[in-house]
Amino acid sequence: MDTRRKKIQYRANHRGMTETDRLLGGFAQLRLEIMTDAELDAFELLLDQGDNNLMKWIMADGADDPAFAGNPVLQQIIQFKNTL
């Protein structure tokens, strides 16, 4: 795994809220290796957001913030959540 993906994996696993760590960490473990550069960019933007916002968006099956509503990785995370 390249350095960028390792950093993203670490950030996804160490969010501070156990539920977010497990959800995002599990998603990253499954998908990071096959993500495109654009998807990595989108994932990093999500990781820059607070846990409360992320969990609210994931549990509501979409972001209420227009800047994130079309984020393709958010949709992938929601699909991942729905398989658990």
N, C-alpha and C positions, 0 to 999 in steps of 0.2 A: 504494500500500500504506500502511495506517495505521501510526502510530508503534509500536503494540504488536506488530504483525506484523513490522515491520522489526527490532525488538529480538529477537524470537524467531528470526528468520532469522539474525541475527548470532550469537546464542548457539549455534544449531544448526551453524553453519559454523566456529566457533572453540572447539572443545571441548578441544583439546590433543592428542588422539590422532587421527592421520590417518584411520584407518578409521572412527571415529565421526563425524569431521567430514564425510567423504564421504557416509556413509549417512544421517545425520540432516539434513545440509545438502541433499542430493538430495531426501529426503522432503519437507522444508520447502518447497523451491522448487516442488515439484509440488503440494503440498496446502494450503499456508498460506492462500492467497486464498479457498478455499472452506470453511475450517474454521469451525465454530460457536464461540460464546464458550465453551461447555462443553468442546469439543475443544481450544481454545487453553489453557484452564485445565489440562486433563489433560496436554498437551504440555509446558507450563511445569513441572509437577510432575516429569515425566520429566527435563527438562533440569537440574533441581536435583540429580539423582542423579549419582554418579560414573561415569566412562566404563567402568570395569571391570564394575560392576553392570549398566549398560545393555547392554553388549555380551554379557554372559553371558545376560541375559534374552532378547535378540534372537536370539542364535544357538541358544538352547535352545527357541525358539518359545514362550516364556512366562516370567513372573516367578515365582521361588520365594518371593517376599515377598508375603503375602496382601494387603497394602495396594496392591500394584500389579498383581496378577494379573488384575483386571477392568478395567484401564485401557484404554479403547477406542482410544486413540492408539497404545499399545504394540502392540496387535493390528494396527493399520493399518501400522505400521512393519515388523512381521514379514512381513505380506503384501507390502509394498514390497520388502523384502530378498529374498523368494522369487521376485520377478520379475526380479531382476538376474542 
